[in-house]
């Protein structure tokens, strides 16, 4: 039997005429439902879910809005939805500590500790709010927090990986993306959106050591939490303030500058400061993934080989496992001396 041909491309997926008609019928039959319940129902009918089985609520909402805009259906009236802002409590636990000087060897073993416990999240948020130049903002979409820790689980800094930027001309050109490729596969790119070493931590090469540890574990951590493993990392460095030497020392690739627009700015309404774009491939054939050359839903993780950059980092920073955490070796010189460029995002 021949598969029905797709007639529309919405929110990163193709829809057949039958599926669009099914959506219209669901909206008609369940029009009395609150909008968020209607969206959940449509996701269930279409089996439109993430790899971990969660309904793709945001994507479905955008698709419905597009269909309504084109006059194909009429959604129920949207009722006000109040979301209380997440309160960040700053207390004595995040107070400044005595200055810590030296090299990575002096604070070894260095590790990244995933922050998944609610209480630890509150402490992480407070550190970032108190000491990061941009403060704390609730992460957009999928995300993973880490504490950078040293000997005795001493906290040395914070890292956050979250949703990538929607459109970056330099990045998209470098990948070889069309708009449709990007819409379908943007979630396979993850952004390092916060990187903080505490002001009292003056440890040479700690920044690039933390990044190297992140490169080696982010795919597995993301896969365990969200059911798929990203293939490319990105970040942004405000060039007027910072030189990006931490990323250069960790072998990230500088692609150029942003256009000075916000993450979701499609029409130039939310200008921001231009920033240098850095990327790090996590697998050697990342372009094949991102351009659709590989079936992302069927391809096994064993087939995705580490990128050349990642392999080089692993050779330079051979590590061991301790208490379930990746622990960096403390020896080895870097080609670029770091300069405390860590409050960059």
C-alpha positions, 0 to 999 in steps of 0.5 A, spaced: 500 500 500 502 506 498 504 511 503 500 518 503 503 524 500 505 529 505 501 536 503 504 540 509 510 542 513 508 545 520 513 545 526 518 541 524 514 535 521 510 533 515 502 532 515 498 528 510 491 531 508 488 525 512 492 528 518 490 535 517 483 533 516 483 528 523 486 535 526 480 539 524 475 533 526 478 533 533 478 541 534 470 540 532 468 535 536 472 537 542 472 544 542 469 545 549 475 543 552 480 548 554 486 549 549 491 546 553 487 539 553 485 540 546 493 540 544 494 534 549 489 530 545 491 532 538 498 530 540 495 523 543 491 522 536 497 523 532 502 520 537 506 526 536 511 525 542 518 526 544 523 520 544 522 520 551 514 519 550 512 526 552 507 530 548 510 535 543 505 540 546 509 547 544 510 544 536 503 542 536 500 549 539 504 552 533 502 548 528 495 549 530 496 556 530 498 556 523 492 552 521 488 557 524 491 563 521 490 559 514 483 559 515 483 551 516 480 551 523 477 555 529 481 554 536 477 555 542 478 561 546 485 562 549 484 563 557 489 567 561 494 562 563 498 565 569 505 562 570 509 565 577 516 567 576 521 562 579 523 565 585 531 565 586 533 565 594 540 567 595 542 565 602 549 564 606 550 558 602 552 562 596 557 567 600 564 568 597 569 564 599 577 565 600 580 566 594 583 559 591 589 560 586 593 554 583 592 550 577 587 544 575 592 539 579 591 543 585 584 542 585 584 535 582 580 531 581 575 536 577 568 533 575 562 535 573 556 534 577 549 534 574 544 538 578 537 534 577 535 535 585 530 540 586 534 543 592 541 543 588 537 547 582 535 552 587 542 553 590 545 553 582 540 558 580 542 562 586 550 562 584 548 564 577 543 570 579 549 572 584 555 572 580 554 571 573 554 577 569 547 576 566 544 573 572 539 567 572 533 566 567 529 560 567 532 555 561 528 555 555 526 548 553 530 542 554 536 543 559 541 540 563 545 544 569 552 542 572 556 544 578 564 544 576 566 541 583 573 539 585 577 535 591 572 534 596 566 536 592 568 543 593 563 547 588 568 551 583 563 553 578 556 552 574 555 550 567 548 550 563 546 547 556 539 548 553 536 550 547 540 552 541 538 559 537 533 558 532 537 562 526 544 563 525 546 565 518 554 563 520 552 557 523 547 554 518 551 556 512 557 552 516 552 546 517 549 546 510 542 547 513 536 549 509 530 552 513 526 545 513 533 542 515 533 546 521 526 546 523 526 538 523 533 537 526 534 544 531 534 540 537 540 536 535 544 542 537 545 544 544 547 551 546 552 552 552 548 558 555 551 559 562 558 558 564 561 561 570 567 560 575 566 563 581 570 570 582 574 567 588 576 561 583 583 563 580 585 556 577 589 556 571 586 551 565 580 550 569 575 553 564 577 549 558 578 542 563 570 543 565 568 544 557 572 538 556 569 534 561 562 537 558 564 535 551 565 527 553 558 527 557 553 531 555 551 526 549 549 521 555 546 525 560 542 528 554 540 522 552 538 519 559 534 525 560 530 526 553 531 520 549 536 522 544 543 525 543 545 531 540 551 532 535 553 539 536 554 544 541 554 552 540 555 558 544 556 565 544 561 570 547 560 577 547 567 580 543 567 587 546 568 584 553 571 577 552 576 574 548 573 567 548 580 564 550 577 558 554 573 556 548 579 556 544 583 552 549 578 547 549 578 546 541 571 550 540 571 553 533 569 560 531 565 561 526 564 568 526 559 573 529 551 574 530 547 579 527 545 582 533 538 579 534 535 575 540 534 567 540 527 567 537 527 574 533 525 573 526 523 580 524 529 584 528 524 586 533 529 584 539 536 587 538 542 584 542 549 585 542 553 582 536 557 576 539 562 571 537 559 564 535 563 558 537 561 550 535 563 544 537 562 537 533 560 531 538 560 526 532 565 526 526 559 525 521 554 531 525 553 534 518 550 528 515 545 527 521 543 535 521 542 535 513 538 528 514 543 524 511 542 519 517 535 516 519 536 520 526 530 515 529 533 509 527 541 510 527 544 507 533 549 511 538 554 506 537 555 508 529 556 515 531 563 516 532 566 522 536 569 528 532 576 529 531 576 535 536 573 531 541 577 525 540 583 530 540 580 533 547 580 526 550 587 524 548 589 531 551 585 530 557 585 522 559 580 521 564 577 516 569 571 514 572 569 516 580 563 515 583 559 515 576 562 522 574 567 523 569 574 526 572 579 529 568 587 528 569 590 534 572 596 534 567 598 536 560 599 543 557 594 547 553 596 551 546 592 557 549 593 560 556 586 562 559 585 568 562 579 568 566 574 568 560 568 565 563 562 570 565 561 570 557 554 568 555 
